Amino acid sequence: MSFLRVRRLSAFYGSFQALFDVSLEASEGETVAVIGANGAGKTTCLRAIAGVLPVPAAAVCLAGDPVGGRPAHELVGRGVVMVPEGRRIFPSLTVEENLLVGAYRSRPGPWTLARVYDLFPILAARRRQPGPNLSGGEQQMLAIGRGLMANPRLLLLDEISLGLAPLIVRDLYRALRTIAGEGTTTLVVDQDVSQIMELAQRVYCLRKGAVSLEGRPAELTRARLAAAYFGV
Amino acid sequence: MPWVDTVLQGLLLGGLYALFATGLSLIFGVMRIVNLAHGDLSILAAFLAVVAVETLGLGAFAALVLVVPLMAALGYGLQMLVLNRLLGRGILPPILVTFGLSIIVQNTLLEIFSADSRRLDPGGIETASVSLGGQLAVGWFPLITLAVAVAILAGLQLLIGRLSLGRAFRATSDDQETAELMGIDNRRLYGLAMALSLAIVAVAGVFLGIRTTFTFASGPDRLLFAFEAVIIGGLGSLWGTLVGGAVLGIAQTVGARVSPGWGILTGHLVFLAVLLLRPQGLFAKARRVA
């Protein structure tokens, strides 16, 4: 049975409909990629799963329980943790304090301060510095580490390579493999298709708020991807 | 020597002002709400202490054991049942609602306790003093007030700087939506902040009632002095609040020494001077939570 099942999810910003009957699934321990152009609804989809947007209960099921529309802070207690687009590091907190806030409602699990520092050694070196002093890549590491501190069962990663240099993106994806190796179910949103196709076991492409393609990366040709991505 | 004495008395008065100001600046720091009923709630605490003293026969200090938890519970309830409903509707609704609350508290106190001025009797300590040599002497009670203010500020600093709850306060103040993604329930957190704020102002109200007489209408003045102490010290700095209280206290006692009618006015003038010359306050810091 799927650990995460999103069924016929529609989401609105006021009267604007951003998602149209999106359905997707992730099995326990699986890494699932959500790709698509700007404005395709990827972030909206993650925000709906994380409880930031109001959606019907049955639209999002976690291990069989309908949890759609539960508040985000409650979902964190059930192990749903989102690393938001743009990092959103707390500016008045140090690196270590940012990580500790991630553990505010921590569940038991493999991730501790020490393990996060193992994964991202640069954070250990900068633990006493204010969050905003970090570079973009370091801030992304901090945002991911902060999410891990909650010991997620389902980790939602939004636009993780946005605005970062290719070398840093490679490092981040290496870390994602380690995280997936702990058995964490992961939903990754990114515009950088090449990296994400190597990492994910299943891919969904969104276009104009609807799923335009799904499948296993090996089964998808570049031409089919391009068609689903751009609609040409 | 008389001037040294005046400044010393002002400094000790500043301890009381800092107590009033701390809760106000904590609430503003965590949730950007200005609680206009802050002063009246402190007077409510003083009246609660009067009731505890008169009906249970407690001493004025012992009454704190009852009044502080009671005010904390009131703060939690007020936030959860009333003020949380105003979240996300801009800055005006909380101002209007707390203004209304201020009027309700004043009139309820007038209805129950009449317009008579009251005082809390701590059993002699209010007149005891300790000699500092020469002609200098300071009262035990103002000294205790300052010590309590410093202890409360130090405790709050520890909470905000080191404890999980304090980190949650700061994170929520920085970015409420992201804090929610970390599992922080902002409504409950705001409830705890208001409980903490009213617990501190309860101490302030009881100490005020021991130091001087008060009536149902004493609240707004307390609010004004608290505002002035916060602004003089600089928003977001706890120790700045203590210094702000001290500056205000010294200005008032020095002014009153020059001419008895000038005390309050001098405090306001110093406040205005700080606003003109250093509007961010004396100890403004980047950190935004009180």
HADDOCK unambig.tbl for C-alpha pairs under 7 A between the chains (distance, minus, plus):
assign (segid A and resid 72 and name CA) (segid B and resid 180 and name CA) 6.09 0.50 0.50
assign (segid A and resid 72 and name CA) (segid B and resid 181 and name CA) 5.73 0.50 0.50
assign (segid A and resid 72 and name CA) (segid B and resid 183 and name CA) 6.78 0.50 0.50
assign (segid A and resid 73 and name CA) (segid B and resid 180 and name CA) 5.17 0.50 0.50
assign (segid A and resid 73 and name CA) (segid B and resid 181 and name CA) 5.94 0.50 0.50
assign (segid A and resid 73 and name CA) (segid B and resid 182 and name CA) 6.67 0.50 0.50
assign (segid A and resid 73 and name CA) (segid B and resid 183 and name CA) 3.73 0.50 0.50
assign (segid A and resid 73 and name CA) (segid B and resid 184 and name CA) 5.49 0.50 0.50
assign (segid A and resid 73 and name CA) (segid B and resid 185 and name CA) 5.60 0.50 0.50
assign (segid A and resid 74 and name CA) (segid B and resid 183 and name CA) 6.49 0.50 0.50
assign (segid A and resid 76 and name CA) (segid B and resid 182 and name CA) 6.76 0.50 0.50
assign (segid A and resid 76 and name CA) (segid B and resid 183 and name CA) 5.07 0.50 0.50
assign (segid A and resid 77 and name CA) (segid B and resid 183 and name CA) 6.72 0.50 0.50
assign (segid A and resid 81 and name CA) (segid B and resid 181 and name CA) 6.75 0.50 0.50
assign (segid A and resid 82 and name CA) (segid B and resid 181 and name CA) 6.44 0.50 0.50
assign (segid A and resid 88 and name CA) (segid B and resid 178 and name CA) 6.74 0.50 0.50
assign (segid A and resid 90 and name CA) (segid B and resid 171 and name CA) 5.87 0.50 0.50
assign (segid A and resid 90 and name CA) (segid B and resid 174 and name CA) 5.95 0.50 0.50
assign (segid A and resid 90 and name CA) (segid B and resid 175 and name CA) 6.75 0.50 0.50
assign (segid A and resid 91 and name CA) (segid B and resid 174 and name CA) 6.71 0.50 0.50
assign (segid A and resid 92 and name CA) (segid B and resid 174 and name CA) 6.92 0.50 0.50
assign (segid A and resid 92 and name CA) (segid B and resid 287 and name CA) 5.76 0.50 0.50
assign (segid A and resid 101 and name CA) (segid B and resid 167 and name CA) 6.49 0.50 0.50
assign (segid A and resid 101 and name CA) (segid B and resid 168 and name CA) 6.53 0.50 0.50
assign (segid A and resid 101 and name CA) (segid B and resid 182 and name CA) 6.79 0.50 0.50
assign (segid A and resid 102 and name CA) (segid B and resid 182 and name CA) 5.30 0.50 0.50
assign (segid A and resid 104 and name CA) (segid B and resid 164 and name CA) 6.88 0.50 0.50
assign (segid A and resid 104 and name CA) (segid B and resid 182 and name CA) 6.80 0.50 0.50
assign (segid A and resid 104 and name CA) (segid B and resid 183 and name CA) 6.59 0.50 0.50
assign (segid A and resid 105 and name CA) (segid B and resid 183 and name CA) 5.62 0.50 0.50
